């Protein structure tokens, strides 16, 4: 049984990490968050120490490191805002623990190089939760793609819309400098999946760039991909709204839907078990998607015939952020 600590206990994704720690047969000994609405810890580890100051949390982990073997923390789980991941990974390595970090691992590719150096210096690993790679249907698809001749490229269309209210625009998620924008914040795991399935990126175009929506085209070794990402309710299909749902996810290949929505159960637990077995995804696995999104974020919007169907139909429903910009 391993001891874990967790940074970002009040965050949206933290309960999945707590459950993963619990269900993989390990224990959470300490957690930290500047916000103290963390009663969720009681469902899994009511005896865990809790801190609201990262400095006191850091000092506690250092104390554990110098204490008896049974008190030492072997893993630090990181569920904090994207722009803090780099600093919190460094904290984990400094207290001689492996880091298990949510996506994206970092916002800038050059931070990956620095973390790789620290891995070598401290002798501990940095893991990224890339749970879509663990879905059985997608693993089978990848095997089929990689076992067949890479002749004609596949035509892929990716759409992901998940509703976010007005709070989003004033939170760190609405600030591209802190979240990396929609392509990084809600898209990086899909870009990781696309690269994992279809190979390295060869060409990139951006057709729409806004604080709530992005769309573009990326040509991979085995596929031509048109993609659309949005956190604006206006972009949800009417059938999804009518069903009372708030998210829409679709990926087609040569016009056929790739159905994997039923494979999301317990993915974080499976990811943790892979890490504990020595098979987790590290810096090099995370690198291609981080580099691709960074390139996307630095490109200017351009006109092209490779636009996503959503843009072909026109964006008649203008997003909240665009409305504010026009009004100002």
GIWOGI-V634310 format. One line per field, one symbol per residue. phi: phi as a letter, one per 40 degrees, with the letter a starting at -180 (. if undefined). psi: psi as a letter, one per 20 degrees, with the letter a starting at -180 (. if undefined). burial: I if it has 16 or more other ideal C-beta (glycine too) atoms within 10 Angstrom, else O. Layout:
phi=???
psi=???
burial=???
//
This chain:
phi=.bcbbbbgcccdcddcccccccccgbbcbaaaaccbcbdddccbaccccbbbbccccdccccccccccdcccccbbcbbcddccddcccccdcccgbcbbbcccdacbdcccccccccdcccgbcbbbcbcccccdccccdccccccbdccccccbbbbabbcbccddcbccccbdcbbggdcccbbccccccccccbgccbabbbbaaacbaaaabbbbdbabbbbababcdcccddcccccgbbabbabbbfgbcccaccbccfcccccccccccgbccbccccddcccccccdcccccbcaccccdccccgbccccdcccccccc
psi=pqpqqpplhirgighhhghgggijkaqohqqqphqjmkihhhhgmijpqpqiphghgghghhghhiaqhiiqphqppokrqgiigghhghgghhjlqqpoqrqqgrhphhhhgghhghghghkqqpqpnmhhiipghhhggggggiiqpmepqqopoppoppppahhhhirhhiohhhhjrhhggiihhhhgggghgjaqphqpqpiporiiqqqappprhjqoppqppqjphhipqhhgghikrjqpppoqolippoojhjjipkhhghgghgghjjjrpbghhhgghggghggghiqqprqqikqqhhhhiqmhoprghhghggh.
burial=OIIIIIIIIIIOOIIIIIIIIIOIOIOIIIIIIOOOOIOOIOOIIOOIOOIOOIOOIIOIIOOIOOOOOOOIIOIIIIIIIIIIIIOIIIIIIIIIIIIIIIIIIIIIOOIIOOIOOIIOOIOIIIIIIIIIIIIOOIOOOOOOIOOOOOOOIIOIIIIIIIIIOOOIIOOOIIIIOIIIIIIIIIIIIIIIIIIIIIIOIOOOIIIIIIIIIIIIIIIIOIIIIIIIIIIIIIIIOOOIOOOOOOOIOOIIIOOOOIOIOOIOOIIIIIIIIIIIOOOIIIIOIIIIIIIIIIOIIOOOOOOOOOIIOIIOOOIOOOIIIIOOOOOO
//
